[in-house]
Amino acid sequence: MEISDVEIWVLEAPGGYGSPKGAEEAYGIKYLAVVRVTTDVGITGYADVETQPHVAHAIVEAPSEGATPGFQGLKHVLIGEDPFEVERLWQKMYMASVYYGRRGAAIQVISGIDIALWDIMGKAVQKPIYKLLGGGYHDKVRAYASTLFRPEPSAIEEACKRYIDQGFTAVKFGWGTFGEDPDRDISLVEATRRALGDKNDLLVDTGWYVHRTPKEAIALVRRLEPFRPFFVEELLHPEDYDGYAQLATAVDTLIACGEQESTIWGFRTLLERGKVDVVQPDISRCGGFTVARKIVHMAELYDRLCIPHSWTSDFLTAASLHLNAFMRRSVFLEFNVTAGPLSRALCRNPIAMRDGYVEVPQAPGLGVEVDEAALKKYRVK
């Protein structure tokens, strides 16, 4: 079996990303990059990538023939290769893009291609990906509803009631209006705890786009601690490793970070120098399954929690379920509850939460059935 084509499909939703004005659900993503890798035997692998999709398209389609090594397009360095050789192909893609990549969009595209290759391998041997990773410790994973902060406490309480009625036992609010008014931030988290009660878990994403010094982050976490957040996420710039170390050692609440991080050496720096309690690899950004499984092992070695970031569509949700199944200790699945069509409309068997848990797909590969008609409906490039 050989790779015959690698494509990036750019999808566009009719609405637009934005913070909710009230208790209504956030819309979600406007654009999405979908990776499609085909083989000469008719097996096709899919993935999505949380990146700028038009840039991702250029990274795949850029010419390779005659290009200087390190400046090549990824499509052309993969055609004719064996999709089972994921470790070698990861290195080949990395070196093909090393002068314009190493991090950022190039690694994100490599991540999506890598996921699609694992999808192909699973389909070829008729096994779900978690079995190829080496084990299935879990057949279902506890989910938290992942959404944006609402602007007022009353809207937060109304939204929480809806999530509880749907069966969620944990909710994470992030970004949105958080960071605009420190006192209102605390009132929003207080309202969340009040609405969730004592038995359900509360998670907080403060949004690193708000500039904070380490001492300001410490003060914020201490103000949040009475409301018992399971973790507080991304208080500082992703590369402020020394700041994270200062923060994590100063508070009792778990500090989470890593959705913006990539490569195994990036996560080693986050763990060793940043000393965070929870790493959050996004499989579509960190390097795909080939890197994510190493991050799981590294988190176990350092005795830290690993809770994957998963915000886009059912492709990434399925991938995160397989990674969670592979972990000896699985804590949470991030479950995107936004209302836009790109989150749940791309597969014929949309992933669903029941009684607080999401079942790990058991079909071959990612275990989701792609809705080609939906992809074509939203495809613009």
Backbone torsions as a table, in degrees:
resi	resn	phi	psi	omega
1	MET	NA	134.9	-179.7
2	GLU	-130.0	151.2	173.8
3	ILE	-72.4	127.4	-179.5
4	SER	-107.6	-20.9	179.0
5	ASP	-162.4	150.7	174.2
6	VAL	-133.3	124.6	-176.4
7	GLU	-130.2	150.6	166.0
8	ILE	-114.3	119.3	174.4
9	TRP	-98.8	126.3	177.8
10	VAL	-93.1	119.4	178.8
11	LEU	-104.9	146.7	178.7
12	GLU	-133.9	125.7	176.7
13	ALA	-85.5	153.4	-176.9
14	PRO	-70.3	-26.3	179.6
15	GLY	-90.7	-157.1	-178.4
16	GLY	-150.6	149.6	178.5
17	TYR	-62.5	137.7	177.4
18	GLY	-177.5	159.5	180.0
19	SER	-76.2	140.6	177.9
20	PRO	-62.9	145.7	177.5
21	LYS	-86.5	-18.7	-179.9
22	GLY	-147.7	-140.0	-178.6
23	ALA	-82.0	-9.2	-178.2
24	GLU	-60.9	157.6	-178.1
25	GLU	-71.9	145.6	173.8
26	ALA	-63.9	150.0	-176.6
27	TYR	-74.1	-42.6	-178.3
28	GLY	102.1	-158.4	-169.8
29	ILE	-73.7	146.0	177.6
30	LYS	-91.5	-45.7	-178.4
31	TYR	-120.4	149.3	179.4
32	LEU	-145.9	136.8	174.0
33	ALA	-96.3	125.1	176.1
34	VAL	-113.0	126.3	177.9
35	VAL	-90.5	135.4	177.4
36	ARG	-132.1	112.4	179.0
37	VAL	-111.6	123.6	-179.4
38	THR	-111.7	157.1	-179.8
39	THR	-123.4	167.6	-178.0
40	ASP	-75.5	-4.9	177.8
41	VAL	-107.1	8.3	174.7
42	GLY	90.7	2.2	177.0
43	ILE	-87.7	131.1	-177.5
44	THR	-120.7	135.2	176.6
45	GLY	-109.3	145.9	-177.8
46	TYR	-128.0	157.5	171.7
47	ALA	-164.6	162.7	167.6
48	ASP	-115.5	163.9	-178.0
49	VAL	-135.6	127.7	175.4
50	GLU	-87.6	87.9	-179.5
51	THR	-151.9	-175.4	173.1
52	GLN	-78.7	108.7	-168.8
53	PRO	-65.5	-32.1	179.1
54	HIS	-68.2	-35.1	174.5
55	VAL	-67.3	-41.9	178.7
56	ALA	-59.6	-40.3	178.7
57	HIS	-60.0	-42.5	-179.7
58	ALA	-67.3	-37.5	-179.6
59	ILE	-64.2	-37.0	179.1
60	VAL	-75.2	-41.0	-171.4
61	GLU	-88.8	-11.7	-179.2
62	ALA	-55.3	144.4	-176.5
63	PRO	-67.8	150.4	175.7
64	SER	-112.8	-38.7	-176.9
65	GLU	-63.5	120.9	-180.0
66	GLY	85.3	-9.0	179.9
67	ALA	-77.7	150.4	176.4
68	THR	-63.8	134.6	175.8
69	PRO	-53.1	133.4	-176.4
70	GLY	99.8	-11.8	178.8
71	PHE	-120.4	25.0	-171.4
72	GLN	-92.3	154.4	172.4
73	GLY	-78.1	144.3	-170.5
74	LEU	-74.7	-29.3	-179.4
75	LYS	-57.3	-45.4	-170.1
76	HIS	-77.5	-20.3	178.0
77	VAL	-85.7	-4.8	-177.6
78	LEU	-107.5	-27.3	-176.6
79	ILE	-60.9	130.5	-178.0
80	GLY	93.0	-6.0	-178.0
81	GLU	-87.5	160.3	177.0
82	ASP	-83.7	117.9	-176.4
83	PRO	-65.5	-15.6	179.1
84	PHE	-74.1	-16.8	-175.6
85	GLU	-89.5	60.9	-170.8
86	VAL	-64.2	-37.9	-179.6
87	GLU	-64.5	-47.2	-179.5
88	ARG	-66.7	-40.1	-178.9
89	LEU	-69.1	-32.8	175.7
90	TRP	-60.6	-47.0	179.7
91	GLN	-65.5	-36.3	179.2
92	LYS	-64.9	-43.4	178.0
93	MET	-65.9	-40.5	-179.5
94	TYR	-61.2	-46.5	-179.1
95	MET	-71.3	-29.2	177.9
96	ALA	-67.6	-26.1	-176.5
97	SER	-115.1	13.1	-166.5
98	VAL	-63.5	-31.4	-176.7
99	TYR	-81.9	-21.5	175.5
100	TYR	-113.6	3.2	-175.7
101	GLY	-122.6	-115.4	-175.3
102	ARG	75.5	-35.6	174.4
103	ARG	-145.3	-171.2	172.8
104	GLY	64.4	-143.5	-171.0
105	ALA	-59.8	-35.9	-178.1
106	ALA	-63.7	-46.3	177.6
107	ILE	-65.7	-34.9	179.2
108	GLN	-64.7	-40.7	176.8
109	VAL	-67.0	-42.3	175.5
110	ILE	-57.3	-39.7	179.4
111	SER	-59.4	-48.0	-179.1
112	GLY	-64.4	-41.7	178.4
113	ILE	-62.9	-41.7	179.6
114	ASP	-61.0	-43.6	177.1
115	ILE	-59.4	-43.9	179.9
116	ALA	-63.2	-35.1	177.3
117	LEU	-66.0	-41.1	176.2
118	TRP	-64.8	-36.1	175.6
119	ASP	-61.2	-43.0	177.3
120	ILE	-62.5	-46.3	-179.9
121	MET	-58.8	-44.9	179.4
122	GLY	-62.1	-41.3	179.1
123	LYS	-67.7	-34.9	-178.1
124	ALA	-68.1	-36.7	-178.2
125	VAL	-103.2	3.9	177.2
126	GLN	60.0	46.2	178.2
127	LYS	-135.2	145.7	173.2
128	PRO	-68.2	155.0	-173.0
129	ILE	-60.5	-37.1	-176.6
130	TYR	-60.0	-29.0	176.7
131	LYS	-70.4	-34.8	176.9
132	LEU	-70.2	-31.4	177.1
133	LEU	-67.3	-26.9	174.6
134	GLY	128.6	3.1	177.1
135	GLY	166.1	151.5	176.2
136	GLY	-121.4	95.0	179.5
137	TYR	-79.5	-20.1	-173.3
138	HIS	-138.9	142.9	174.6
139	ASP	-105.7	-4.7	173.1
140	LYS	-152.1	157.0	-174.8
141	VAL	-132.7	136.2	177.5
142	ARG	-67.5	133.7	-174.6
143	ALA	-108.9	145.3	167.0
144	TYR	-114.5	139.1	175.8
145	ALA	-70.4	124.8	-176.9
146	SER	-109.5	118.0	-172.8
147	THR	-149.2	-179.9	-178.5
148	LEU	-97.9	151.1	174.8
149	PHE	-60.0	140.9	171.4
150	ARG	-90.3	161.4	-171.7
151	PRO	-78.2	-18.8	-175.6
152	GLU	-134.1	151.2	179.0
153	PRO	-55.9	-39.4	-179.1
154	SER	-64.0	-37.5	178.2
155	ALA	-69.6	-37.2	175.1
156	ILE	-60.0	-47.2	-178.2
157	GLU	-63.0	-40.6	178.6
158	GLU	-64.5	-42.2	178.8
159	ALA	-64.7	-42.4	179.5
160	CYS	-60.0	-41.8	178.9
161	LYS	-59.4	-38.9	179.9
162	ARG	-65.3	-42.4	179.9
163	TYR	-66.0	-39.9	178.2
164	ILE	-65.0	-41.8	178.1
165	ASP	-62.2	-30.7	178.0
166	GLN	-75.9	-14.8	177.5
167	GLY	111.1	-0.6	178.5
168	PHE	-68.3	143.0	175.1
169	THR	-112.9	5.9	177.8
170	ALA	-153.2	141.8	-178.9
171	VAL	-137.8	136.9	172.4
172	LYS	-116.9	124.4	171.6
173	PHE	-104.0	140.8	-179.7
174	GLY	-151.4	165.4	174.0
175	TRP	50.1	-129.2	-178.8
176	GLY	56.4	-127.9	-177.1
177	THR	-87.3	-3.4	-176.3
178	PHE	-64.7	133.0	-179.9
179	GLY	103.1	-10.5	-179.4
180	GLU	-81.1	-33.4	-177.5
181	ASP	-143.3	109.7	-175.2
182	PRO	-56.0	-41.2	-179.2
183	ASP	-69.2	-38.7	176.9
184	ARG	-66.8	-35.8	176.7
185	ASP	-53.9	-46.7	-178.7
186	ILE	-66.1	-39.3	179.9
187	SER	-65.9	-32.6	178.2
188	LEU	-68.8	-41.9	178.8
189	VAL	-69.7	-37.8	176.7
190	GLU	-60.9	-42.0	178.5
191	ALA	-65.3	-35.9	178.5
192	THR	-63.4	-48.0	178.3
193	ARG	-61.5	-41.4	179.6
194	ARG	-61.1	-41.6	-177.9
195	ALA	-74.7	-34.0	-178.4
196	LEU	-79.5	-21.8	-177.6
197	GLY	76.6	-171.1	-174.8
198	ASP	-83.4	-23.0	-171.0
199	LYS	-89.0	-20.4	-177.2
200	ASN	-97.2	150.5	-177.4
201	ASP	-89.9	143.1	178.3
202	LEU	-115.3	131.5	176.0
203	LEU	-125.9	144.9	-174.2
204	VAL	-128.3	126.4	173.0
205	ASP	-110.2	108.4	-173.2
206	THR	-80.0	-15.1	178.9
207	GLY	79.6	105.5	-175.0
208	TRP	-71.5	-10.0	179.2
209	TYR	-66.9	-18.8	173.2
210	VAL	-83.2	118.2	-176.5
211	HIS	-71.5	126.7	175.8
212	ARG	-135.1	142.9	168.7
213	THR	-79.2	163.1	177.4
214	PRO	-56.3	-40.3	-179.9
215	LYS	-67.7	-34.8	175.6
216	GLU	-66.8	-38.3	176.9
217	ALA	-64.6	-41.3	177.8
218	ILE	-61.2	-45.1	179.4
219	ALA	-61.9	-39.8	179.3
220	LEU	-64.3	-46.4	-179.8
221	VAL	-61.2	-40.5	179.6
222	ARG	-64.6	-32.1	175.5
223	ARG	-72.8	-26.2	180.0
224	LEU	-85.8	-21.4	-171.8
225	GLU	-58.8	-33.2	177.5
226	PRO	-59.4	-19.3	-178.1
227	PHE	-97.9	8.0	169.9
228	ARG	52.9	55.7	174.8
229	PRO	-67.2	141.7	176.5
230	PHE	-62.3	-46.1	169.3
231	PHE	-148.4	162.1	170.4
232	VAL	-118.5	131.1	-166.3
233	GLU	-112.4	139.4	167.5
234	GLU	49.9	60.3	177.3
235	LEU	-79.9	-22.8	-174.4
236	LEU	-125.5	169.1	175.9
237	HIS	-57.3	141.6	-175.4
238	PRO	-55.6	-28.3	-179.3
239	GLU	-96.3	7.6	179.0
240	ASP	-84.9	66.2	-174.9
241	TYR	-63.1	-41.8	180.0
242	ASP	-67.0	-36.8	176.1
243	GLY	-63.7	-41.6	177.5
244	TYR	-63.1	-38.2	177.8
245	ALA	-63.2	-42.0	178.2
246	GLN	-63.0	-42.2	180.0
247	LEU	-66.7	-51.0	-173.1
248	ALA	-63.8	-32.2	-179.0
249	THR	-84.1	-9.4	-176.1
250	ALA	-97.8	-16.2	-175.0
251	VAL	-125.6	160.0	178.2
252	ASP	-87.7	-28.5	-179.7
253	THR	-64.1	142.5	177.4
254	LEU	-64.7	134.0	177.5
255	ILE	-107.0	127.5	-175.6
256	ALA	-115.3	146.2	178.7
257	CYS	-166.4	158.3	171.5
258	GLY	135.5	-5.8	-178.8
259	GLU	-66.2	-25.1	178.4
260	GLN	-91.5	-6.7	-174.9
261	GLU	-83.9	157.4	178.9
262	SER	-150.6	160.2	179.3
263	THR	71.0	155.9	-178.1
264	ILE	-67.3	-34.6	179.9
265	TRP	-73.6	-28.5	174.2
266	GLY	-64.5	-43.7	179.2
267	PHE	-72.1	-29.6	174.7
268	ARG	-63.1	-41.7	177.6
269	THR	-63.2	-42.1	-179.6
270	LEU	-62.2	-38.0	-178.9
271	LEU	-78.9	-46.2	-175.0
272	GLU	-76.6	-47.5	-175.4
273	ARG	-92.4	-38.2	-179.0
274	GLY	-80.8	-25.3	175.5
275	LYS	56.2	29.8	179.0
276	VAL	-69.0	155.7	-177.9
277	ASP	-85.8	-28.1	-175.9
278	VAL	-132.1	123.4	172.2
279	VAL	-97.6	143.6	-173.7
280	GLN	-126.1	67.3	179.2
281	PRO	-65.9	130.0	170.3
282	ASP	-92.4	118.1	-173.3
283	ILE	-62.0	-26.6	179.7
284	SER	-86.5	4.8	178.2
285	ARG	-128.7	-31.5	-169.8
286	CYS	-79.4	-18.6	-177.0
287	GLY	136.4	9.7	179.6
288	GLY	81.9	-171.7	179.5
289	PHE	-62.4	-33.3	-176.6
290	THR	-60.7	-34.6	176.4
291	VAL	-90.9	-39.4	-174.5
292	ALA	-60.0	-38.2	-179.7
293	ARG	-66.2	-30.4	176.5
294	LYS	-72.2	-34.8	176.6
295	ILE	-64.7	-40.1	176.6
296	VAL	-58.5	-47.2	179.4
297	HIS	-63.1	-39.1	-179.3
298	MET	-66.9	-41.8	177.8
299	ALA	-60.7	-40.3	176.8
300	GLU	-63.6	-41.4	-179.5
301	LEU	-61.6	-39.2	-179.0
302	TYR	-89.8	0.4	179.2
303	ASP	59.3	47.4	175.8
304	ARG	-118.2	162.2	177.8
305	LEU	-82.2	148.8	174.3
306	CYS	-124.0	114.8	179.9
307	ILE	-127.4	101.4	-173.7
308	PRO	-60.5	143.2	171.6
309	HIS	-82.4	136.5	-176.5
310	SER	-154.8	98.2	-170.9
311	TRP	-114.6	-19.0	-168.0
312	THR	-88.0	-111.5	-170.7
313	SER	-107.2	-174.5	178.9
314	ASP	-62.6	-22.7	176.2
315	PHE	-60.9	-49.5	-179.3
316	LEU	-73.4	-35.7	176.4
317	THR	-59.9	-44.2	178.5
318	ALA	-62.8	-44.2	179.1
319	ALA	-59.6	-42.5	-179.6
320	SER	-66.7	-32.9	175.4
321	LEU	-64.5	-42.4	178.9
322	HIS	-65.1	-39.3	178.4
323	LEU	-66.9	-40.1	176.7
324	ASN	-62.5	-39.8	178.9
325	ALA	-62.8	-32.2	-178.3
326	PHE	-74.9	-23.5	-178.1
327	MET	-75.8	141.2	173.8
328	ARG	-65.9	-39.9	176.2
329	ARG	-117.3	107.2	176.3
330	SER	-102.1	129.2	-175.9
331	VAL	-103.5	-56.2	-174.9
332	PHE	-145.6	152.6	163.3
333	LEU	-108.1	126.1	172.1
334	GLU	-75.5	122.9	-175.8
335	PHE	-118.0	109.5	-179.1
336	ASN	-68.8	119.3	-178.6
337	VAL	-106.6	10.8	-177.3
338	THR	-63.0	157.8	-168.8
339	ALA	-87.1	-15.4	-176.6
340	GLY	-63.5	156.7	-173.1
341	PRO	-73.0	-16.9	-174.7
342	LEU	-77.8	-10.3	-178.9
343	SER	-82.0	-47.1	-173.4
344	ARG	-120.9	1.5	-170.9
345	ALA	-99.6	2.8	-173.3
346	LEU	-93.8	-5.4	-179.4
347	CYS	-125.9	147.1	-179.6
348	ARG	-71.4	-24.4	179.1
349	ASN	-117.6	73.2	-175.1
350	PRO	-54.1	139.2	179.3
351	ILE	-70.3	133.0	-175.2
352	ALA	-127.8	150.5	175.7
353	MET	-99.0	136.8	176.6
354	ARG	-135.2	125.3	177.0
355	ASP	54.4	37.6	174.9
356	GLY	88.0	-3.5	-175.9
357	TYR	-128.1	156.4	173.9
358	VAL	-122.9	130.2	-178.8
359	GLU	-75.5	143.1	177.0
360	VAL	-74.5	128.4	-180.0
361	PRO	-59.2	138.9	-178.4
362	GLN	-109.1	-6.1	177.9
363	ALA	-75.0	164.1	-177.7
364	PRO	-59.1	150.0	178.7
365	GLY	67.7	-139.2	176.6
366	LEU	-63.4	-25.8	176.7
367	GLY	85.6	13.0	175.9
368	VAL	-114.4	146.7	-179.4
369	GLU	-97.0	113.0	-175.2
370	VAL	-67.6	135.5	174.6
371	ASP	-95.6	93.6	-177.2
372	GLU	-60.1	-35.2	-180.0
373	ALA	-63.5	-40.0	179.1
374	ALA	-67.1	-41.2	178.2
375	LEU	-60.0	-44.3	-179.7
376	LYS	-67.8	-33.5	179.3
377	LYS	-61.1	-41.7	-176.1
378	TYR	-98.3	-3.0	-177.5
379	ARG	-74.6	133.2	177.5
380	VAL	-120.8	-6.7	179.0
381	LYS	-155.5	NA	NA
